[in-house]
Amino acid sequence: MVRTPALYINVLVVAVCGLVYELLAGTLASYVLGDSVTQFSLVIGLYLSAMGVGAWLSGYIDTHPARAFIEVEIAVGLLGGLSAPLLFLSFTKQFWFHPILYAVVFGIGVLVGLELPLLMRILRDHLNFKDLVSRALAIDYIGALVASLLFPLLLVPQLGLIRTSLLFGILNAGIALWGTWALEPLLSRGLTGMRGRAGFVILLLVVGLIKSEYLTSLAEDGLYADPIVFAESSPYQRIVITSSTAGFQLFLNGNLQFSSADEYRYHEALVHPVLSAAVGPRRVLVLGGGDGLALREILRYKSVEHVTLVDLDPAMTGLTKKFPPLANLNGNSFSDPRVTVVNQDAMIWLEASGEPFDAAIVDFPDPNNYALGKLYTTRLYRLLARRLTPNAPVSVQCTSPLFARQSYWCIIRTLEAAGFQVRPYQIAVPSFGVWGFALASRRPVELPSVLPDNLRFLDSATLKAMFVFSVDTGPVPVEINRLDNQSLVHYYESEWKHWN
Amino acid sequence: MPKGWTRREMLGVVLGAPLLAGCQGQPPAAKCEGEIVGPNYVLGHRVRDGAAVVPPADHWRRASVVIVGGGVAGLSAAWRLERAGFHDYVLLELEKAPGGTSRSGQSARVAFPWGAHYLPAPLKENGPLIELLDEMNVLEGRDADGQPVVAEQFLCRDPQERIFYRGRWYEGLYLHAGASAADLAELQAFNAEIAKWVAWRDGKGRRAFALPVSAGSDDVEVTELDQLSMAQWLDRKAFTSPRLRWLVDYACRDDYGLRAEQTSAWAGLFYFASRVAKPGGEARPLMTWPEGNGRLVRHLYEAVKDRVQLGTAVVELIPRREQDADRVDVVTLSADGAAWGWHAEQVIFAAPQFVAPHVIRPFRSERPKHVAAFEYGSWLVANLTRTSDVPDRGCPVAWDNVLYDSLGLGYVSATFQRGFDYGPAQWTYFFPFCDEHPKAARQKLLTLDWAACAELVLGDLQRAHPAIRTEVDRLDVMRWGHAMIRPRPGFIWGPERRAAQQPYRGIHFANTDLSGIALFEEAFYHGQRAAGEVLAAQGWKTILTPSSFAPHR
């Protein structure tokens, strides 16, 4: 004898699970692809139509609806349970994400669409048609309400997307396993096989649940405040672009490099003091700066005939091709015939010799490891000096004099130890906070009186103000950063610890 | 695999029983390419076996001075002769490349060492060495105390050392992680002992431990340390902290190829105290190059190479009298089997002492007593290219990478020192055979074929780099049968070392083994000294003045 109330619980669980998978897919799609209205609309539409396909297909199952129901439950458990991990892991594969997303949504939709018709056929023998339809559908809609409340209030904040997905997969497979007993009178044979499959799916998902920390770390869930719109791992670093209402943000190894909303402040401050101080610079060197944004500012100068940009990572200097909004932002600077890109470690490149440069811009990521700390040493600055004309000015991004005061002054003093005369300056960049630079040259540097037209941030009054430091950002005693002591990396680590 | 050895037996013998516990089951064999490279045992063993070689009459030439051996001592002697303006000499080297145990190799990406790989910045008193470094443009001036300042690109890049312990890398060589208050107190007390010896001066104002050794004190308070082993010295001072004892034992293995129990306490303390200028101060910074001391060799060789013959074995030195003066006939054999001879007025014998009884004719019949006291350790050195750069747990790669639970010494990274932070890495791995009996160790080493050597290296590294077997695409091996002189207790201040330094019938000896320790500074010093001796014998106004080797203050 099959117990009817138990089967109602079945309907409820199935309904909750079905909607949870739909919400998961919609949320993930809008995380990754941005534009949540479109993504939710597409996912819901596809999902509902797939359910229709499932319902229609159920008509082709002539015999053994109970057996089919259990097999479908096992399949929903497997596919639904793994849906979020699978989608998270394909985040970074831009090409694959869309096909995988829609295949997963469609597949789950078809399976969920099969569930209710099959269940109703199982219950048919115990109820008259009127009661069956009213109760089954009522419970189904109540399940939807439960899911829509649980999902934002409990599941996402408490469990996160991956664990929610795995947990509901276990519920589905659990229903299947339980069903092999509850529906035993309707299942003639093959019980062991079904139990084995259900047990295997449960085991797989439980293992996934236990290892969910690891899955999450692979998937960078929670690492970024805004949805990821691009991600790529190069041999050198992890490149991630997120998108928010304010624009897009570039992260290298999880560290913000710029936000399109306020990068103009940073790049105008990095480029114009040095290039305006160099009178009519013809040959300009950029170390780092693979986003091409400093190039955009450099190319404003009519006198500039040639720019060499040395950035280790071809994935960075080629990013504009894969992520067109960056090309818009940097004004297609890499396509300018005056620009030559060299993908090499800057220090190794500097060891070679060549025609000297009239100005240089040093824009490396912050020194948070030894490989980067090397690029802020007296050795690098001395090698740089060899590649410059005697009067050439240099600007250097120097991290924050507020958040990392010792680090900032360590870079300043290191430049001085390498024979440069340095004029420290700082600005406010909302995405970063107070940010510091150095204007340096082996001859005394005059502040420029003329700046290019049409700048958004700098004018001559602002320029003067940048060279004033507040009490809490002023000089502190520091060691010189050398290859053989890497003092800067140690300062940087200890200082940023306070703020992160 | 050597005949009659199973892999387990081989690893058991080489690595010692405790490590074998971790090698249960058959590890997969190394899949990478590689070979055993030099040294030239065929020609070398012909010398040892006293090949009878008689050059035909028209194969004899003359040179005022013949230098036997193109390692650091021989090259340094030649370099000194060149600088003195004395060019009538020839340097004969058995191997096809100069440098001895300081030689280097070259991969597609970077040069790498095959042996000695660093030189501490000298103290200001070591005039001749500073002269060499100045000539190489390695120094950029002197500091306020007059100590030479080394340009940063020639110093060891930071982090200098890291140590692997229980699944994680830690910065530094002393294992600070998990050290108890008692451990740290002992470390401090040990450093205080070292500071005491750094400050110590004898009646003549000489340091207890100086570089070169000959500039240090021979006061009995210092020399009696040579009667103890380093382990006994630690016992007497009641140092029991396992971490401290590990550090000291590592230092002995690293510098001398001996355990602390086997090392003279004088030599053990020398390691810690000779490189510190002032009590409590930092040790002098290490100079190094991607190819290690191969860079120093290259510079010396470039200066003298017009008068160097490589691939030439000296098979016999025949002292004779001519018009009341000592003369030496030098018989050589080149790789093509041709025998040549040199009539020389003086010979600088810049090969190790163990070679002398095979080569110097009167020594063949009457072996000098002092030779037997010179003991040499065997080392296995491997150079490997690791293609993966998966980040390690804990401290990232350093120049010197040491495994706490290993009898190997770990590896130095040439790519790190070159400044390559990404892509394939070039590592040089060192394994000293610290056996009690050097001859047995040597025989053991020479029975290891390439696969067995690769197994030793990869099996050891696997503990810190679990996937290393699949990450290495080339692994070459050098088996050094006589890698380094071993400063066992009693040897440094025993009579044999002094006896061996005495010139013999026109033959002047110059090799690092005469100092009892294998260091660039010592080989260089003996090269300078022997060059000074032959210049004096030639009646040459020597450029070297006694003050060149001023006592260290």
Interface residues (C-beta under 8 A of the other chain):
Chain A: P235 Y236 L312 D345 M347 I348 N369 Y370 A371 K374 T377 T378 R379 R482 L483 D484 N485 Q486
Chain B: E152 Q153 L155 C156 R157 D158 P159 Q160 P285 D389 P396 G419 F420 D421 Y422 G423
